Amino acid sequence: MKNNLPIEQSGAVLLMAAVKKIYPSARIVKCDVDRKNKFSYDFEVKSLLNNHDLEIVEEIMQEMIRRDLRIKQFPILHEEARLIFHQEPYRLKEIYASPYKKPIVSLLDGEVDLAQKPCIDKVGEISSVSIDKNQSLDPISMHDNYYHQRIYGLIS
């Protein structure tokens, strides 16, 4: 598969939605899709996701692909963004940093994040996705009783 940022961004949105399904209190820190066929999401979590959790996340992602769910992206008002992300301090910081830029959100299966880049319309266009469990298990840091954990994904 060639380097295709909309598909990689879509893989990242899949990852975010799957993590939020099993860990709704996870705070989104950032998303990275700048590597060929790879993506990652950084989360702040009270307890680290373990190997079993990551397997469940991967299963949820594969199920979303099988269901060919639609990723909706649309602009919202700053006031709406502040309400949606009121418990996401890193996302609020991004919203406040760009007061004249209308936030765009990605919505997948009831989970939402700020859109970093365009996505494909339906996740069924992704053939397969996996999580690099070895690279994803260690925390990056810890502060205020939260672990900062980066989860790495791969589209094949």
Secondary structure, DSSP 8 states (H G I E B T S, - for coil): ----HHHHHHHHHHHHHHHHHH-TT-EEEEEEEEETTEEEEEEEESS---HHHHHHHHHHHHHHHHTT-B-EEEE--HHHHHHHTTT-HHHHHHHHH-TTS--EEEEETTEEEE-SS---SBGGG---EEE-HHHHSSEEEEETTEEEEEEEEEE-
